[in-house]
Amino acid sequence: MPLKLYFLRHGQTPYSRANAFCGALDPDLTPEGTAMAQAFAEGYKNLAWTAAYVSPMKRTQATAAPLCQALGLKMELRDGLKEIYYGQWEGLNPQEVNLKFHDDYVSWLADPGWHAPTQGERGVDIAYRSNQVLTEIEQTHESGNILIVSHKATIRIMLCGLLGIDVGRFRDRIAAPVAAVSVVEYGDHGPLLLALGERSHLSPELRQLPGT
């Protein structure tokens, strides 16, 4: 059995529903976000899971909890899986950021790999810390299904690293909607993307909710 990574973005929060920047902020899931977590558990409970690596934020732990509790799977909490720190943009929407921090926002949009949100983290910083978790997983598990529950930007950046995409293009090349699953399998030629932003485990009503 090959090593297969399942990257799961957390369910809906008030900030994702409002399309606002949320990195270090630690909101709970909305009721709809909790339903998304339960739908993932129901849809994926029959896989033979080897381990679960989870960002320590409340929204990611709550997303992993239904599956982990149902299967008795321990959450391995890793700070390297936390979301990008948005600095002074935390809690603001893009329109507000553009008004208050226009120059920083334009630079970040052009290349978020090397330009940070105002007093926040660059994409390369997230790539460095999240890659340490991926390296740990590769060294610890030769095979098996590994669940990684993380955040929108962090998942996109990890996928860029695995697929050889410039980290500065993570916002332009990779999609990661709420409660979406992306799957990477390690083969003879390295990481192979099997699924990107898969949401078939969600009901049509949950898939159609507004927000990012």
N, C-alpha and C positions, 0 to 999 in steps of 0.2 A: 504494500500500500504506500503510495507516495505521500510526501508532506503537502498538506493542502491548508491554506490559510483562508478563513472566512472573515472578511472585514465588515463589521456591522456598525453603521452609524446609529447613535442613540435615537430614541423616539422624539416626538414633538415636545418642545418646551414653549413657554410664552414668548421667548426671544426668537426662536426659529419661526413661530407663527407670525410674528411681527416683522420678520426679515431684519432683525437688529443684530449687531455684533455682540457675541457672547463667547468669551474665552475663559477668563478667570472667574467670571460670575458663576454661581453654582445653583441654578434654579432646579426645582423639581420638574418632572414630566407633567404635562397636562393630562387630563383623563384620556384624551385621544392618544397621547404618547404612551400611556400605560397599556392601552389596547393594542398599540403597535408592538410593544414588547411581548405581550401575551400571544399575539398572532405569530411573531417570529418563533417563540418557543413551540407553539403547536405545529408550525410548519417544518421545523428542523429537529424536533425531539428524537426522531428515529435514526438520525445519523449516529455513528459511533464516535463520540467526541473524546478527544485525548486531553485537552486542557483549554482553559479560558483565561485570556489575558485582557485586563479591563483597566481603563482609565479610572482613577479614584474619585472622579466627580460624581455627584448624586445622580445626575441624569444618565450616566453610562452604567453605573451599578444597578440602577432601577431597570434599565433595559436588559441587562444580562440576567437579572435575578430570576425571572420566571423559568428560563431554561436551566440555569444552574441549580435552582431549588428542586425542580422536577427530577433532575438526574443525579443530584448529589455531587455536582461538579464544583470544585473550589474556585473562587475568583482569585487570580493572581493579579494584584493591583500594581500598576507600574506608572510612575509619574511621567515617563517618557511618552506615554500615550495621551497626555493631556492636550487640550486644544491650544491653538496659537493664542498668546496673550495679546490682546488688542490695545493695551495701554489706555490712553485717554479716549479711545473710541468705544470702550466697553458700554453696552447698553444703548448706543446710538444707532440710528438707521443710516444707510448710505447717504441720503439727502442731507441729514444733519452733519455728518462727517465732512461732506463736500463743502458745506458752508463754513464750518469752524476750522477745518484743517485742510484746506483746498490743496495746497502744494504737496503736502505729505500724501494726501489721498491720490493725487494724479501720479506721483512717483510710485506708489504702491500698486496701483492698477497696471502701470507699465511693466513693473518687474517686482512682484511680491517675494521673489526669492532673495533679493539683495536689498530691498527697501522694506522697512518695518512700518506698521501703524505707529502713530505718534507715541513714543516711549514704550513700544511693544516689541514683539519678536519678528525676526525675519524668517522667511521660509527655510533658509539654510540652517537656522537654529533648530527648527522643528525637525528637519531631516536628520540632523546629528543625533538628537536625543531619541527620536523614535527608531532610528536604525539600530541603536543599542538594544532595544527590545527585540527587534527582528533577529538580530544576531544571537541574542540569548535563546530565542525560540529555535533557530536553526541548530544551535549547538546542543540543545537539550532534547529535541525531538527529531529523530531521524525520519519518522513517518507519522501519519495520523491526521485527523481533522482538528485544527486549532481555531478557536474562536477569538477574534480580536475586536473588542468593543471600544470604539473611540469616537472621534469628532470629525466634522466635515472637512476642515482644512488639513487636519493631521492625516486622515485616511487618504486624501488626494495626494498629499506629499509622499506618503509611504508608497503608494502605487506608482507615482512618478519614478521614485528611486528604483523600485523593483523592475520597472519596464523600460528604464533607460530614457526617460523623458526629462528634459530640463526642468528643475524644480521651479524655476520662474514662470513656467507655463501651467502650474497646477490648477489655476482657476479657469484656464482656457481649454484644457484637454481632458479633465476628469470630472465626472458628475458623481455626486454623493448626496442624494436626497435623504430626508429623515427616514430612519428605519430601513434603509437600503443595504443590501448585501453585495459585496464584490468578492470574487473568489480567484485566488492565485494558486496554481499547482507547481511544485518544483519538479522539473523533469531533467532529462539528459542535457538539455540546452539552456537550463536555467529557469527562471520564473515564467510561467505561461498564464496569461489572463484567460480565465474560463467564463467569468460573468462580471458585468459592471453595472452597479446600481440596480440590482434585481429586487423587485418589490412584489412579486407574484404571491407572496405569503400574506400580503395585506388585502383587506376587502376593497372593492372599488370605492367605497365611501372614504376609507382612510387614505387611499392613494390620491384622491381628488382634493384633499384638504389644502387650503392656501398656505403659503409660507414655504420656507426653504429648509 
